[in-house]
Structures are given as structure tokens and as C-alpha cells.
Amino acid sequence: MDLQKQPPQPSDRPARPTAADPAGSLRASDADRDRTADILRDALAEGRLDAEEHGERIDAVYRAKTMGELEPLVRDLPGAPAAPAAEPARRPSGRETAAYEPGGDGPAEKLIAVLSSSTRKGRWRVGRRTQAVSVFGSVEIDLTEAVFTQRLTTINATSVFGNVEVRVPENVTLRGTGSGVLGNFEVESLEAVDPEAPVVVVNGFALLGNIEAKAKRGKRVADLHARMRKHLGH
């Protein structure tokens, strides 16, 4: 007796993908967003983008979750990276893992103010890099009571019709490089007497805005550390 051929039954197991996900679906890292923001800042300085376009794209950069969302934001600009090839997932090496531990070259802290304000002050642990963007807003970075866990701290600031203020203790080294277009970029340079004192570098671009970095008199890193040691000794 011939048995009637039964149609194949659907499997309870999910189908195995036949190809790797496209590169555009790769999750974007903080470093990827920072690189994209740098391209947009250069385009603004060169007049390739106006302030409104720059503000819209910057806002989209820091909301992007994947490389596919970042790539269109700089596709029409010089310096846009080629689309990355998809790579198989791999376990990060010990060196890569260490880079994201405290004191390593981890992702930059971001202070974004679009039609708003953003402030970082009081007792906080300073990372190696901070990204500050102000578009019709205000960003305040106060390092006078911060805890420096490494010698070099870099702040990259962009101001478009906005304001970015950086305050540091008076006994650190403060340096900066930047420019303003119908705006102001001002860093009051300091050279610390102590060769081991923290170094703060402020890089920036201001378009019809203001970026200012200077010492706050009466605030010293050594004084804060002395108080900390005295407190821990009791």
C-alpha cells in the first residue's frame, strides 16, 4: 500500500541565517559617534553646513544606534569613512577590555545642549575625553572639585549660537586650540609649577557662539587632595 506523501512540517527551531548581517546593522560605538561629530564640525567650519543643518545632524548623531544610521549623516561630506565590512563577532582582547576600564581610553563623556543647558560640576571623576556641544544652548564644565584619574584630559567643544564654559583649578596646566567665526574662542593658558600636575586641553570651534576656558581662583587640586587624605586618615 502506497503511503501518501505528507507535506513537510514547520520546524520549531528558527531558521539559520544564510548570510551575515550587513555592515549597516552593526551597533555604533561612542568612538564612531565622536568621529562623525568631528566630520560635521569641520564641515560647519568650512561652510559646507549651516548652523541649522549642523544642529539637526549632531542631534541625530547622538541618537544613532547603528552604523547605518551614522553613515547618511556624513555621506555628502569630505572625510566620510567608507562603509565598514561586516566582521564576525569576537571576544575583545585584554588590551581592548582594559581601554574601557577607569583610567583607560574609554568612550568620551558627552554634554549636549540643544536649546537647553547641560552642567557637570562638583565631585566627579574626570575621564580622558569629554565632548561638549552647544547649539542655541549652554554647557558648563567645572573641574575645580573634580577627581583627576589621569594626567591628560581633553575637552572637544563645539558652540553654535551657544555657550561652552570650562573652569579648572588654578594649579593645573591649561592649554587650548580653536577658532571662532563671528564668535569667541578663548583659553587663558596656564603652566603649572608641578610637572606632575594635571593637563587640561580644550579644542573647539565657535560659530556665532562662545567657548571660554580659564582658572577659577582659589581652587587648587592639591588643596582638595589634602582634604581627602585628612578625611581618610580619621
C-alpha positions in Angstrom: 0.0 0.0 0.0 1.5 3.4 -1.0 1.6 5.9 1.7 0.5 9.4 0.8 3.5 11.8 0.9 3.0 14.2 3.8 4.0 17.9 3.3 7.0 18.9 5.4 6.1 20.2 8.8 7.4 23.5 10.0 10.3 23.3 12.4 10.1 24.7 15.9 13.8 25.9 15.5 14.4 29.3 14.0 15.9 29.3 10.5 19.7 29.6 10.5 20.7 32.9 8.7 22.3 32.3 5.3 24.4 35.4 5.3 26.0 37.8 7.8 24.1 41.0 8.7 25.1 43.9 6.5 27.6 46.3 7.9 25.0 49.0 8.4 23.3 47.0 11.1 26.5 46.9 13.3 26.0 48.7 16.5 27.7 52.1 16.6 30.2 52.8 19.3 30.8 56.0 21.2 34.1 56.4 19.2 32.1 56.1 15.9 29.7 58.9 17.0 32.6 61.1 18.1 34.3 60.6 14.6 31.1 61.5 12.9 30.6 64.6 15.1 34.2 65.7 14.2 33.4 65.5 10.4 30.3 67.6 11.0 32.3 70.2 13.0 34.8 70.5 10.2 32.0 70.9 7.6 30.5 73.6 9.7 33.8 75.5 9.9 34.3 75.2 6.1 30.8 76.5 5.3 29.5 73.2 3.9 26.8 73.1 6.5 24.9 76.0 8.0 24.1 76.2 11.7 20.6 74.7 11.4 21.8 71.7 9.4 24.7 71.1 11.7 22.4 71.2 14.8 20.0 68.7 13.2 22.7 66.3 12.2 24.5 66.5 15.6 21.3 65.7 17.3 20.8 62.6 15.0 24.4 61.5 15.6 23.9 61.1 19.4 20.6 59.3 18.9 22.0 56.9 16.3 22.2 53.2 17.4 23.8 51.7 14.3 26.5 52.4 11.7 23.7 52.5 9.1 22.2 55.5 10.9 25.5 57.4 11.1 26.7 56.9 7.5 24.0 59.0 5.8 24.7 62.0 8.1 28.2 62.5 6.5 27.8 60.8 3.2 27.9 64.1 1.3 30.9 65.5 3.2 34.7 65.1 2.8 36.2 62.7 5.3 33.2 60.4 5.4 34.5 56.9 6.2 33.9 54.0 3.8 31.2 51.6 4.9 32.9 49.0 7.2 32.8 45.4 6.2 30.8 43.2 8.5 33.0 41.1 10.8 32.2 38.1 12.8 31.7 38.7 16.5 34.8 38.1 18.5 35.9 38.3 22.1 37.7 41.5 22.9 41.4 41.2 23.8 42.7 42.0 27.2 44.2 45.3 25.9 40.8 46.3 24.3 39.0 45.5 27.5 41.4 47.5 29.6 40.9 50.5 27.4 37.4 50.9 28.7 38.3 50.5 32.4 38.7 53.6 34.6 41.8 55.5 33.5 41.8 53.9 30.1 40.9 55.4 26.7 37.2 54.7 27.1 34.4 56.5 25.3 34.2 60.2 25.7 31.7 61.7 28.1 29.1 63.8 26.2 27.5 67.0 27.3 24.9 68.0 24.7 22.8 71.2 24.9 20.4 71.8 22.1 18.0 74.7 23.1 18.8 73.6 26.6 21.6 73.6 29.2 24.0 70.9 30.5 26.2 71.1 33.5 28.9 68.9 35.0 30.3 70.1 38.3 31.0 69.1 41.9 32.8 65.9 42.9 33.1 63.7 39.8 35.7 61.5 38.2 37.2 63.1 35.1 37.6 60.9 32.0 40.3 61.3 29.4 37.9 62.8 26.9 34.8 65.0 27.0 32.7 66.1 24.1 30.7 69.3 24.6 28.2 70.5 22.0 26.1 73.6 22.5 23.5 74.6 19.8 21.4 77.5 21.0 22.2 76.3 24.5 24.7 76.3 27.3 27.3 73.8 28.6 29.2 74.3 31.8 32.1 72.1 32.8 33.5 72.8 36.2 36.7 70.8 37.1 37.6 72.7 40.3 36.4 69.9 42.6 36.8 67.0 40.1 39.0 64.0 40.7 41.7 63.6 38.0 42.5 59.9 37.4 45.0 60.6 34.6 47.3 63.4 33.8 45.9 64.5 30.4 42.2 65.5 30.0 41.0 66.6 26.6 37.7 68.6 26.0 36.5 68.9 22.5 33.9 71.8 22.3 31.6 73.0 19.6 29.3 76.0 20.0 26.7 77.2 17.5 24.8 80.2 18.8 25.5 78.8 22.2 28.0 79.0 25.1 30.6 76.5 26.5 32.4 77.4 29.7 35.2 75.4 31.3 36.6 76.1 34.7 39.7 74.5 36.1 41.7 74.7 39.3 44.4 77.4 39.3 47.3 74.9 39.7 46.8 72.8 36.6 48.2 73.2 33.2 45.6 74.6 30.8 46.1 74.7 27.0 43.8 75.1 24.0 43.5 75.4 20.3 40.5 76.5 18.3 38.8 79.3 16.4 35.6 81.4 16.2 33.6 82.6 13.2 31.7 85.7 14.3 32.1 84.1 17.7 34.7 83.8 20.5 37.2 81.1 21.4 39.3 82.0 24.4 41.5 79.8 26.6 43.5 81.5 29.4 46.7 79.3 29.2 48.2 78.2 32.5 51.5 76.4 33.1 51.6 74.5 36.4 54.7 74.7 38.6 54.4 71.0 39.5 55.5 68.9 36.4 53.1 66.1 37.6 50.0 68.4 37.7 47.0 67.5 35.5 47.0 68.9 32.0 43.6 70.1 30.5 43.5 70.7 26.7 40.4 72.5 25.3 39.9 72.2 21.5 37.0 74.0 20.0 35.1 75.8 17.3 32.6 78.6 17.9 30.1 79.9 15.2 28.2 82.9 16.5 28.8 81.5 19.9 31.3 81.4 22.8 33.8 79.0 24.1 35.8 80.0 27.2 38.2 78.2 29.5 40.0 79.7 32.5 41.1 79.0 36.0 38.8 79.6 39.0 40.9 81.5 41.5 41.1 80.0 45.0 40.5 76.4 43.7 43.6 74.1 43.8 43.9 70.4 43.1 46.5 70.0 45.9 44.1 71.5 48.5 41.4 69.1 47.5 43.7 66.1 47.7 45.0 67.2 51.1 41.4 67.4 52.4 40.7 63.9 51.0 43.8 62.5 52.7 42.9 64.1 56.0 39.4 62.8 55.8 40.6 59.2 55.1 43.1 59.4 57.9 40.3 59.9 60.6 
